[in-house]
């Protein structure tokens, strides 16, 4: 019930924001390409403060408020979090990144221009609700690049499912290598996906994964 309430609020919010100029990244972007998984927050990227003002006004109308976790980032981009308290006190948040996105694991930077150039209109589906939206989402290859650079456990689970749908592996490797050591990131991913608990962790988030599909995706990553 909690997950459904939160996801429903995110989809309602995206419907209201559909006429603004933004790109979805993060967990909700993953849902546009593979088995949907739930995410408490929705991450969007915009190009400038003018767009932020427009979106912020709409969010305030929807009873969002600016979180204390909003912060000015040292690299020049701005991160703003807007939260909404829904039924039974559950929180959902819209995270807005302005001008650029910095990966905190590697300090790699992705400009908003790069993200917009590598995006397209996609159908976004819910996991706990029957809902579809046409929204601008980062391309799967660019999303994969960002996930590999970040390389948290959540990202590695997403990487594992995304790898079977990549369109240009050469481009992916080049974009990662421009920003950090591809070998370093790949080693971390391989160590995780070959661990005994990884499959159980993956299924705990996405549900049952066919054993043949699991082995196929594992092989694809090991061959990168």
C-alpha positions as CSV (number, residue, x, y, z in Angstrom):
1,X,0.0,0.0,0.0
2,X,2.8,2.4,0.9
3,X,4.6,1.8,-2.4
4,X,1.4,2.3,-4.4
5,X,0.6,5.6,-2.7
6,X,4.1,6.9,-3.3
7,X,4.2,5.8,-6.9
8,X,0.8,7.2,-7.6
9,X,1.8,10.6,-6.3
10,X,5.0,10.6,-8.5
11,X,2.9,9.8,-11.6
12,X,0.3,12.4,-10.7
13,X,3.2,15.0,-10.4
14,X,4.8,14.0,-13.7
15,X,1.4,14.5,-15.4
16,X,1.3,18.1,-14.1
17,X,4.9,18.8,-15.2
18,X,4.6,17.3,-18.7
19,X,4.7,20.6,-20.4
20,X,8.0,21.6,-18.9
21,X,11.4,20.9,-20.3
22,X,13.1,18.2,-18.3
23,X,14.7,14.7,-18.6
24,X,14.1,11.9,-16.2
25,X,17.2,10.0,-14.9
26,X,17.7,7.6,-12.0
27,X,15.4,4.8,-10.9
28,X,12.3,6.0,-12.9
29,X,14.4,6.1,-16.1
30,X,15.4,2.5,-15.5
31,X,11.6,1.7,-15.4
32,X,11.3,2.9,-19.0
33,X,13.6,0.1,-20.3
34,X,13.5,-3.0,-18.0
35,X,11.3,-4.6,-15.3
36,X,9.8,-1.7,-13.2
37,X,11.3,-1.3,-9.8
38,X,10.0,1.1,-7.1
39,X,11.8,4.3,-6.3
40,X,10.9,6.7,-3.5
41,X,12.1,9.8,-5.4
42,X,12.0,10.9,-9.0
43,X,15.2,12.6,-10.4
44,X,14.9,15.1,-13.2
45,X,17.4,17.3,-15.0
46,X,16.8,20.8,-16.3
47,X,19.0,23.3,-18.0
48,X,18.5,26.6,-16.1
49,X,17.0,28.4,-13.2
50,X,14.1,29.8,-15.2
51,X,12.8,26.3,-15.8
52,X,13.3,25.7,-12.0
53,X,11.1,28.6,-11.2
54,X,8.4,27.3,-13.5
55,X,8.5,23.8,-12.1
56,X,8.8,25.0,-8.5
57,X,5.5,27.0,-8.8
58,X,3.7,24.0,-10.1
59,X,5.1,21.8,-7.3
60,X,4.0,24.3,-4.7
61,X,0.5,24.1,-6.1
62,X,0.7,20.3,-5.6
63,X,1.5,20.8,-1.9
64,X,5.2,20.1,-2.3
65,X,7.6,22.0,-0.1
66,X,11.4,22.6,-0.4
67,X,13.3,20.1,1.7
68,X,16.1,21.1,4.0
69,X,18.2,18.6,2.1
70,X,18.3,20.9,-0.9
71,X,21.9,22.1,-1.4
72,X,24.2,24.2,-3.4
73,X,26.9,22.0,-4.9
74,X,30.5,23.1,-5.1
75,X,30.9,22.2,-8.8
76,X,28.4,24.9,-9.8
77,X,25.3,22.8,-10.4
78,X,22.3,23.0,-8.1
79,X,20.4,20.2,-6.5
80,X,16.9,20.9,-5.2
81,X,14.6,18.5,-3.4
82,X,10.9,19.0,-3.1
83,X,8.9,16.7,-0.8
84,X,5.2,15.9,-0.4
85,X,3.6,14.2,2.6
86,X,0.9,11.8,1.5
87,X,-1.5,9.6,3.3
88,X,-0.3,8.1,6.6
89,X,2.7,10.5,6.6
90,X,4.6,8.8,3.7
91,X,7.0,11.1,1.9
92,X,7.7,11.3,-1.8
93,X,10.3,13.6,-3.4
94,X,11.1,15.2,-6.7
95,X,14.9,15.8,-7.0
96,X,15.7,18.5,-9.5
97,X,19.3,18.9,-10.8
98,X,20.1,22.1,-12.6
99,X,22.7,22.6,-15.3
100,X,24.7,19.4,-14.6
101,X,24.9,16.3,-12.5
102,X,27.9,15.3,-10.5
103,X,28.6,11.7,-9.5
104,X,29.7,11.8,-5.9
105,X,31.6,8.5,-6.2
106,X,33.9,9.6,-8.9
107,X,33.3,13.4,-9.2
108,X,32.4,12.7,-12.9
109,X,30.3,15.5,-14.3
110,X,27.4,15.2,-16.9
111,X,26.2,18.5,-18.3
112,X,22.5,19.0,-18.8
113,X,23.2,19.5,-22.5
114,X,24.7,16.0,-22.7
115,X,21.8,14.5,-20.9
116,X,19.2,16.3,-23.1
117,X,21.2,15.3,-26.3
118,X,21.1,11.7,-25.1
119,X,17.4,11.5,-24.3
120,X,14.1,10.7,-26.0
121,X,10.3,10.4,-25.4
122,X,9.6,7.1,-23.8
123,X,6.6,5.3,-22.2
124,X,7.1,5.2,-18.4
125,X,5.1,2.4,-16.7
126,X,4.3,2.0,-13.0
127,X,5.2,-1.0,-10.9
128,X,2.4,-1.0,-8.4
129,X,-0.2,1.0,-10.4
130,X,-1.7,0.6,-13.9
131,X,-0.4,3.8,-15.4
132,X,1.6,4.9,-18.4
133,X,3.2,8.3,-19.3
134,X,4.9,9.7,-22.3
135,X,7.9,11.6,-20.9
136,X,11.4,12.5,-21.9
137,X,13.8,10.0,-20.5
138,X,17.6,9.6,-20.7
139,X,18.7,7.1,-23.4
140,X,19.5,3.6,-22.2
141,X,23.2,3.9,-23.1
142,X,23.7,7.2,-21.4
143,X,21.8,5.9,-18.3
144,X,24.1,2.9,-18.3
145,X,27.1,5.3,-18.3
146,X,25.8,7.2,-15.3
147,X,25.0,4.0,-13.4
148,X,28.4,2.5,-14.0
149,X,30.1,5.7,-12.8
150,X,28.1,5.7,-9.6
151,X,28.3,1.9,-9.1
152,X,26.4,1.7,-5.8
153,X,24.6,-1.7,-5.2
154,X,21.3,-0.2,-6.4
155,X,23.1,0.9,-9.6
156,X,24.7,-2.4,-10.1
157,X,21.4,-4.2,-9.9
158,X,20.1,-1.7,-12.6
159,X,23.2,-2.2,-14.7
160,X,22.7,-6.0,-14.6
161,X,19.2,-5.7,-16.2
162,X,20.1,-2.8,-18.6
163,X,23.1,-4.5,-20.1
164,X,21.0,-6.8,-22.3
165,X,19.4,-3.8,-24.0
166,X,22.5,-1.6,-24.8
167,X,22.6,-0.1,-28.3
168,X,26.2,1.0,-28.6
169,X,28.7,-0.7,-26.2
170,X,31.7,1.1,-27.8
171,X,30.2,4.5,-27.1
172,X,29.3,3.5,-23.6
173,X,32.9,2.4,-22.8
174,X,34.3,5.6,-24.4
175,X,32.0,7.9,-22.4
176,X,32.8,6.1,-19.1
177,X,36.6,6.2,-19.9
178,X,36.4,10.0,-20.5
179,X,35.4,10.5,-16.9
180,X,37.0,7.6,-14.9
181,X,38.8,4.3,-15.1
182,X,36.5,1.9,-16.9
183,X,38.5,-1.0,-15.6
184,X,38.0,0.2,-12.0
185,X,34.2,0.4,-12.3
186,X,34.0,-2.9,-14.2
187,X,36.0,-4.7,-11.6
188,X,33.6,-3.5,-8.8
189,X,30.6,-4.6,-10.8
190,X,32.0,-8.0,-11.6
191,X,32.9,-8.6,-7.9
192,X,29.3,-7.9,-7.0
193,X,27.5,-9.9,-9.6
194,X,29.6,-13.0,-9.0
195,X,28.9,-12.9,-5.2
196,X,26.7,-15.6,-3.7
197,X,24.0,-13.1,-2.5
198,X,23.7,-11.0,-5.7
199,X,20.9,-13.0,-7.4
200,X,18.8,-13.0,-4.2
201,X,19.3,-9.3,-3.8
202,X,18.3,-8.7,-7.4
203,X,15.1,-10.8,-7.1
204,X,14.3,-9.0,-3.9
205,X,13.9,-5.8,-5.9
206,X,12.7,-6.9,-9.3
207,X,10.9,-10.2,-8.5
208,X,11.7,-13.6,-10.1
209,X,14.5,-13.6,-12.6
210,X,14.6,-16.5,-15.1
211,X,17.8,-18.4,-14.5
212,X,18.7,-18.4,-18.2
213,X,18.2,-14.6,-18.3
214,X,20.3,-14.2,-15.2
215,X,23.2,-16.2,-16.7
216,X,22.9,-14.3,-20.1
217,X,23.2,-10.9,-18.5
218,X,26.0,-12.0,-16.2
219,X,27.9,-13.2,-19.3
220,X,27.3,-9.9,-21.1
221,X,28.8,-7.9,-18.2
222,X,31.8,-10.2,-17.8
223,X,32.4,-9.7,-21.6
224,X,32.3,-5.9,-21.5
